[in-house]
C-alpha cells in the first residue's frame, strides 16, 4: 500500500506571506478600486439617479458582505481556502474590464455587483489564511501591513484611470485594467505554491473571550437547524461589536454616491474624480497602518475616532467647494482605513479560531446589509438636501459611540487585570 504523500511545507515566513499576499491584493485593488473610482459618474452617464447609484453601489457592498455567510462556513468546512480565494479573485479580474462593454445601465450595474460577488467569495478564506499568519505578528500589525499594501494598489489604479479618462473617457479607464487583473492572478499562483498550508503558522490557537458553548454535532450541511446554530458559539462582545460597526457604517456613504455628486454638480472635472478617490485611498493606506498599530496597543479605544470621522464626511464631501471636497476625501479615506484593517483584526480576537471563517461571514454580512440600507438612504436624501444627510449620519454616529462604550469599559478592565499579573 503506497504511503500518503508528505505534507507540503510553507517556504515563506509569516511576515513574508502577509507581504506577498499584500502584493496580490495590491494588484487586485489596482483593478477594482480603479474601476470603483469612476463607477458613480459612469452610471450617471447611463442615466442613473443618485438613489440608483446609492442602491447599486450599496447592493454591491451588501453582496460582498452578506454572501460571506455562505462562503465563510464553506471555507471552515472544506478548509479549501486557496481554491476559494483563487475563484474569487478570478471573478473580480473579469468583471471590472467588462464594464467597458456595458451598453445599458442594467448591464453596468450587473458588472458592478459581479465584481463585489468575487470579493464575497474570496475574502473569508483569504482573511482566515492571514489570521493564521497574524498569530505570530500581532493581529493589528498583520492586517495593517496587508491593508497598507492593498491600498497602494487602490492609490495607483485610480491615477491610471484618471489618465485614461482624460484621454478618451470612462470606457478606456475600464479597458486598461485588464492588465493588472492578469498580473494579480499570476502573483496569486506564485504565493499559493510557496505557502500551501497557512494554518501551519498558527500551531496553538487560544480561545476567544467568553465563547458560548458550541452545539455538538451541528453542521450546516447535515442539520435542519444549521442556519440558526451558525449564530451560536459567539460571545456577547462579538455581537456588541457587530452592532457598533453596523451603526457606524450605515452612515458611511459609498464613494459611488460621493462621486455622483461631483459629476452632476460639476464640482471637479471628470478626469479629477478618480484622483479624488486616489487621495482617499492613499490616506486609507496610512490610516490602516496607524490604526492597526494603535489597536495592538490600546484595543477598542482606537475605534473611538471612527464615528467622529464618519460624522464629518457629509459636511465636506457633499459641498460644492472643491477645497472642502478634497478635505472630505482625506477624512473619508481615513475612516475607510479603520474599517478595512482594525475592524477585521478585532474579529479575529473575538471569535473562536475554529469558527473564524463563519465569524467573518456573520460580521461582514451585518456590515454589508447595513451599508446597503445606509447608502440607499443617503442617495434618496441627496434629492432632498445635504442637511438631511448630515442629520442622518450624525444621529447614527451618536448611536455607534453609545454601543462602543461597553466595549471600552471591558477592554480597560482586561488591561488592568493584565498589569496585576
Helices and strands as residue ranges (DSSP letters): H 14-36, H 39-45, H 50-66, H 68-78, H 81-98, G 99-101, H 105-137, H 139-168, H 170-175, H 178-194, G 198-201, H 226-229, H 236-250, H 255-264, H 270-298, G 299-303, H 304-317, H 322-340, H 342-350, G 353-355, H 356-382, H 386-420
